[in-house]
Amino acid sequence: MSTSKPDKSKQDLDAVLEKIAGWPAPYAEIGARLHETITTAGPRMKPRIWYGAPGYARSRSTPVLIFFRCDDGVMSLGLSAKGAVDREPSTTLRPAAWFLDELDDATVDRIADLVRTAFG
């Protein structure tokens, strides 16, 4: 009988990767690239399922700061209220969500910047 505790971080990662892989094309590919971008820009990020979607936080027990989801053929990327984001110039608006149907290098670079800012 094994006395070792299950690796919850690995279980969380596996659940996130399984969720992404279950999305239809092209969203599974977009999700995989988003996951890679988020974990590369924030290497200490801990992925987990959050409200049925991949979410990323500083630790397993802290609030999710960035997430993405695929619902009814719509991919969205969002920052939670706990994410650190700057106001848009000359407004009181803080960017919080975006819709995606593809990813190009400029978008990936911007998402990496958002991750670094949100996890500031």
N, C-alpha and C positions, 0 to 999 in steps of 0.2 A: 504494500500500500504506500503510495507516494504521500509525503508530508509537505511537498513544496507547494507554495501558493501559486495560483494562476497569475501570469503576467498580464495585468489589466491593461497596461499601455499597449501591449501587443494585441490583445483582444479588441481594444478600441480601434487601433489602426486597421486590423483585419476587417472590422465592421464597416469602416469608412471605405476601404478599397472595394469591398463587396457591394456596398451601396452604389458606388460610382460605376462599377462594372455592369450593374443591372440596368442602367439607363440605356435607352435606345440611341443609335447613332444619329447625329454626331455628338450627342451630349455626353456619352461615356468617354469619348476622346477629349472633349473640352474639359470635363471633370477631372480626368487624369492629369491633364496639363495644369489645371488650376491647383490641384493637390501638390504637384511637383513644384510649381511656382511658389506656393505659400510655404511649403516646408523648406525650400531652398532659401527664400528671403528671410524666413524666421526659423532657423534650424532647431530652436528649442521649443517650437510650437508642439502642442500635444493635440493630435486630432481625436475627435470622438463624434458620435452621432448626437446631434442636438436638434430637438424637435423634428426628428426624422431626416435630417440633412447633415452632411459633413460640416463640422464646426471645429474651430481651432482656438486654443487658449494657452495661457502661459504654463498651466499645469492642469492635471486631471481634475482638480477640485476648485479651479477658479473659473470665472465667467468666460464664455466664448466671446471672442472679439471680432472674428471674421468667419463667414460661412458662405456656402453656396448650395443651391438646390435646383432641381429640375422638376417642375410641376406642369402637367398638361402641355408638354412640348415647349416650355419656356424655361430657359436657364437664367438664374439670377445670382448675383454676387452681392453680399451685403456686409455691412459693419454693424455690430450691435451697439447699443447705447454706451457700452463700456469701452469701445474702441476710441482711441485718441485721434481725432481728425480736426484739421483746421477749417475755419469758416471759408466759404468761397469769397473771393475778393469783392468788397463793397456790398456785402449782404450779411444777413445773420444765418444763412443756410449752411448747414454742414452736410457734405455729401454722405449718403448712407447706403444707396443701392443702385445697381446697374443691371440691365438685361444684356445677355450675350447670346449670339447665335454662331459665333466663330471667334477665334483668337488669332491675332497677328502679333508680331514681335513688339510693336509699340504698345499694344494693350497688355501684353505680358509684363513689359517693363513698368507700366503704370500700376498694375496690380502688385508687383513686387514693392514698389514705392509705398503703396497703401498699406501693405503688410508691415513694412518697417515702421511706418508712422503709427499705425494702430497699436502695435506692440511696443512703441516707443519706450 
